[in-house]
Amino acid sequence: MKKIIHTILFAAALAAVPATHAQQPASSRIFSRVVNPDIPSSMTLCGKNVSLDRTDMYERLDRELTSMAYTHGNTLLTIKRANKFFPVMAPILKSNGVPQDILYMACVESSLNPRALSPAKAGGIWQFMPATARQYGLEVSDEVDERYNLEKATAAACRYLKNSLSKYGGNWSSVLASYNGGPARISSELGNQQAENAFDLYLTDETSRYMFRVMAMKLIMENPAAYGFGLRTHQLYFPQEYKEVKVSGSVADWASWAKEHGISYRQLRDDNPWIRARKLTNKSGKTYTVKVATAASTSRAKQKRPVFNSNWVRE
């Protein structure tokens, strides 16, 4: 009897042991198909043709395009956010004579996260450092940080880029490199290495990759489906409609101000990320424009659903 019990217990123990890898069904060992993106022989960047025939040019774009195409979460989120923010940013670029491809630079800088802050303290969608932001007319203080004001920061980015463009004789690769690596360093390296544009410079890995990241972002954003991204219209993020309220004095408590205007403090801060404190001292009497979202535009069921680029969706 004891022998029978031992046999039963041994059999039960064997049944409880998980199946080994060799015993798993064949279907569990099938890998997902991975396809390398096609690299074009040339493409345009800021209206200029860029040949990719040179081996290093091909390989550098291949690295960034492959990486970006398979970083699904961030890339997908960037496309969704672009539908919300590009309608604000694109007209500002156009009115300042800045190419629309610069939109993709902003995507690379911050993934269009309106609250982005780097470890080096670069802030906002355009990732301005505090000193540079002030240099180009933005207020940066404990209570107000206009690096997070999309309209003002985009206009400041245009001023920065146009200044760089005149410095580099209309060469956009050098302009892009300087945005990442700093104009002093790029100007110095162009002279020291006797090069005409940043594509030919030997730079730190981050700056050397930067222009190709912008190019890769452009290729994906202009035709996401070609790289496996499939979105429906309702999955995009949409621009909100606002009532604009002018504030020229102090605000003792933004939470109370928000409640008086029919919104929550969270809504106020989300729609006006340039507000950086619970109060506004405003001793200078400067006039600020505060956005108050309409109720309909904050409802997924009621908001309008424009699509900035029809290539972004596949119904």
Beta strands, then each sheet from edge to edge (+ up, - down):
strand 1: 42-45
strand 2: 48-51
strand 3: 242-247
strand 4: 288-293
sheet 1: 1+ 2-
sheet 2: 3+ 4-
end
